[in-house]
């Protein structure tokens, strides 16, 4: 019988995760599953808990939280022989979208207990590992503005939408050189995203052709847009219908190096940090995850 260690973050989902965690405990007990719940207490704690769970011999280390908890936990599980499970209860749940893991509690539990193991890639942004998507430009501006609005809003989704609007009206294009293994391109870039997942920003399907197990990064570059064009572009990004547009360059690669003016911070799985110049590169087969059988 598999042993499960659940790394749980009660602050996920704007504080709604507590009830989710309690429900998961009830369901696992009812099914006779061998499990233990270890709750995070501070930023970065999930990584320490995941490493301890690996050392303690648990077979599956399970994230009960959002994308931030996912990244921290995966950092403790990557490059081991253990399996990462996911019970998504955050605000965005973008990694769950890429893996087609449902957010409904019992359906997610069914994937965890009866799904199949899938070897997936990760990435590096300079010296920072990521498991979904990293990028710079517009998405970082949105995150910056979202933080400004959070104290004034009842939930994170409203703050994010206001952050998007402010980033649109404060539109920034950066003169950018992107160097791929097969050549260099220059664009006036609104944003660039590189990743192994599909969605970021709480549901924006920026890398719709991404395959998490193909050993490649998908790279999407939006460039040479004005405010009006950007407003028409955003709904297409949400639906993943932006490919083929003249303001979009989309590539698959093992790595890309970026220099831009003015410089930009980068975001790595939604976490903002020091940025450009930056090199994004793929880490093939870095993680084994529990995914739906049909995935």
C-alpha positions in Angstrom: 0.0 0.0 0.0 1.3 3.4 -0.9 2.0 5.9 1.9 0.9 9.5 1.3 2.4 12.6 2.9 0.1 15.6 2.4 1.9 19.0 2.4 -1.0 21.3 3.2 -1.2 25.1 3.2 -4.3 26.5 5.0 -3.7 30.0 3.6 -4.2 28.9 -0.1 -7.2 30.0 -2.0 -7.5 33.3 0.0 -8.0 31.3 3.1 -10.5 28.8 1.8 -8.1 25.8 1.9 -8.8 25.0 5.5 -12.2 23.5 4.9 -10.8 21.7 1.8 -8.0 20.1 3.9 -10.4 19.0 6.6 -12.7 17.4 4.0 -9.7 15.6 2.4 -8.8 14.2 5.8 -12.3 12.8 6.3 -12.4 11.2 2.8 -8.9 9.6 3.1 -9.8 8.2 6.6 -13.1 6.8 5.2 -11.1 5.1 2.4 -8.5 3.6 4.7 -5.6 5.3 3.1 -2.2 5.4 4.8 -1.5 9.1 5.1 -0.2 11.9 7.2 -0.9 15.6 6.9 1.9 18.1 7.6 0.9 21.8 7.4 3.1 24.6 6.3 3.8 27.4 8.8 5.9 29.9 6.8 7.1 30.7 3.3 9.5 28.0 2.1 8.3 25.5 4.7 6.8 23.2 2.1 10.2 22.5 0.6 11.6 21.4 4.0 8.5 19.3 4.6 8.7 17.6 1.2 12.4 16.8 1.7 11.6 15.3 5.1 8.8 13.3 3.6 11.2 11.8 1.1 13.6 11.0 3.8 10.8 9.4 5.9 10.0 7.0 3.0 6.6 8.3 1.8 5.8 7.0 -1.7 3.7 10.0 -2.7 4.2 13.6 -1.6 1.0 15.5 -2.1 0.4 19.2 -2.5 -2.8 20.5 -0.9 -2.7 24.1 -1.9 -2.1 26.4 -4.8 0.7 27.0 -7.3 3.0 28.6 -4.8 2.8 25.6 -2.5 3.2 23.4 -5.6 6.5 25.0 -6.5 7.9 24.8 -3.0 6.9 21.1 -2.6 8.1 20.1 -6.0 11.5 21.6 -5.2 11.8 19.0 -2.5 10.6 16.1 -4.7 12.3 16.8 -8.0 15.1 14.5 -9.1 14.1 11.8 -6.6 12.2 8.5 -7.2 9.1 9.8 -5.3 5.8 10.8 -6.9 4.3 14.3 -6.6 0.5 14.3 -6.1 -1.7 17.4 -6.3 -5.0 18.3 -4.6 -5.5 21.8 -6.0 -7.2 24.4 -3.7 -5.4 27.6 -4.6 -6.6 30.7 -6.4 -5.2 30.0 -9.9 -4.4 26.2 -10.0 -2.6 26.6 -13.3 -0.4 23.5 -12.8 -3.5 21.5 -12.3 -4.9 22.8 -15.5 -1.8 21.6 -17.4 -2.2 18.1 -16.0 -6.0 18.1 -16.3 -6.4 17.5 -12.6 -9.9 18.6 -11.4 -10.4 21.0 -8.6 -13.5 19.2 -7.2 -12.3 17.4 -4.1 -13.5 13.8 -4.7 -12.5 13.9 -8.4 -9.0 15.1 -7.5 -8.7 12.4 -4.8 -9.7 9.8 -7.4 -6.8 11.0 -9.6 -4.4 10.9 -6.7 -5.4 7.3 -5.6 -6.1 5.8 -9.0 -4.3 7.8 -11.6 -1.1 7.0 -13.5 2.5 8.3 -13.0 3.8 10.7 -15.6 7.4 11.9 -16.0 7.4 15.6 -16.7 9.9 18.3 -17.4 10.8 21.4 -15.4 12.8 24.5 -16.3 15.4 26.9 -15.0 15.3 30.7 -15.1 19.0 31.6 -14.4 19.5 29.7 -11.1 15.8 29.3 -10.2 13.9 26.1 -11.0 10.3 26.3 -12.2 7.7 23.6 -12.9 5.1 25.5 -14.9 5.9 28.9 -16.6 8.4 31.7 -16.1 8.4 35.0 -17.9 9.0 38.7 -18.0 7.3 41.9 -19.0 3.5 42.4 -18.9 2.8 39.5 -16.6 5.3 40.8 -14.0 3.8 44.3 -14.3 0.4 42.7 -13.6 1.7 40.9 -10.5 3.2 44.1 -9.2 0.0 46.0 -9.6 -2.1 43.1 -8.2 -0.1 43.5 -4.9 -1.1 47.2 -4.8 -4.8 46.3 -5.1 -4.9 43.3 -2.7 -5.4 45.3 0.5 -8.4 47.0 -1.1 -10.1 43.9 -2.5 -12.1 41.1 -1.0 -10.3 38.4 -3.0 -7.3 37.8 -5.1 -9.1 37.4 -8.4 -10.5 40.9 -8.2 -7.1 42.3 -7.3 -5.6 40.4 -10.3 -8.2 41.8 -12.8 -7.6 45.3 -11.6 -3.8 44.7 -11.9 -4.4 43.6 -15.5 -6.3 46.8 -16.3 -3.6 49.0 -14.7 -0.9 47.2 -16.7 -2.9 47.7 -19.9 -3.1 51.5 -19.4 0.5 51.7 -18.2 1.6 49.7 -21.3 5.4 49.0 -21.5 7.2 47.6 -24.5 10.9 46.6 -24.0 13.5 46.4 -26.8 14.5 42.8 -26.5 17.0 40.4 -28.0 16.2 36.7 -27.7 18.9 34.2 -28.5 17.9 30.7 -29.4 20.3 27.8 -30.3 19.5 28.3 -34.0 19.6 32.2 -34.1 18.6 35.5 -32.6 15.5 37.6 -33.0 14.9 41.2 -31.9 11.4 42.5 -31.0 9.7 45.3 -29.0 8.3 42.9 -26.5 5.2 43.3 -24.3 5.8 39.9 -22.6 7.6 36.6 -23.0 6.7 33.4 -21.4 8.8 30.2 -21.4 7.5 27.0 -19.8 6.5 23.3 -19.8 2.9 24.0 -18.6 0.1 25.6 -20.5 -1.6 28.2 -18.3 -0.5 31.1 -16.0 -2.2 34.1 -14.3 -5.1 32.0 -13.1 -6.3 30.5 -16.4 -4.5 32.3 -19.2 -3.7 29.7 -21.8 -0.4 31.3 -23.0 1.4 28.0 -24.1 -1.5 26.0 -25.7 0.8 23.6 -27.6 3.0 22.7 -24.6 3.7 19.1 -24.0 5.0 18.6 -20.4 7.1 15.5 -21.4 8.7 16.4 -24.7 12.0 17.7 -23.3 11.4 21.2 -24.7 10.3 24.6 -23.5 7.5 26.4 -25.3 8.2 30.1 -25.7 5.5 32.7 -26.5 6.5 36.3 -27.3 3.9 39.1 -27.6 5.4 42.1 -29.3 4.7 45.4 -31.2 1.3 46.0 -29.7 -0.5 49.2 -28.7 -3.2 49.4 -26.0 -6.1 48.8 -28.4 -4.4 45.8 -29.9 -3.6 44.5 -26.4 -7.3 44.8 -25.3 -8.3 42.6 -28.2 -5.4 40.2 -27.6 -6.2 39.4 -23.9 -9.4 37.4 -24.6 -7.4 35.3 -27.2 -4.7 34.6 -24.6 -7.3 33.4 -22.1 -8.7 30.9 -24.7 -5.3 30.0 -26.2 -6.4 31.4 -29.6 -3.5 33.8 -30.1 -1.1 31.6 -32.1 -0.7 32.7 -35.7 -1.3 36.4 -35.0 1.3 38.8 -36.4 2.2 40.1 -33.0 2.9 36.6 -31.6 6.1 34.6 -32.0 5.9 31.1 -30.7 8.8 28.7 -30.6 9.8 25.3 -29.1 13.4 25.2 -27.8 15.8 23.8 -25.2 16.8 27.2 -24.1 16.6 30.9 -24.8 18.6 33.8 -23.5 17.0 37.3 -23.1 18.4 40.8 -22.8 15.9 43.7 -22.7 15.8 47.5 -22.3 14.5 48.6 -19.9 15.3 45.6 -17.7 12.4 43.7 -16.2 12.0 41.5 -13.2 11.0 37.9 -14.0 8.2 35.8 -12.5 8.9 32.1 -11.8 5.7 30.1 -11.3 4.1 33.4 -10.1 6.9 34.4 -7.8 8.6 37.7 -8.7 12.4 37.9 -8.5 15.5 39.5 -10.0 15.3 39.3 -13.7 16.8 40.2 -17.0 19.2 39.3 -18.5 17.9 35.8 -18.1 18.4 32.4 -19.6 15.5 30.0 -19.6 16.4 26.3 -20.2 14.6 23.0 -19.9 15.2 20.2 -17.4 13.9 17.1 -19.1 12.2 14.5 -16.9 12.8 16.3 -13.6 9.7 15.2 -11.8 7.2 12.3 -11.7 3.6 13.4 -11.1 0.3 11.5 -10.5 -2.0 12.4 -13.4 -5.3 11.2 -14.7 -5.2 8.0 -16.6 -6.5 9.6 -19.8 -3.8 12.4 -19.7 
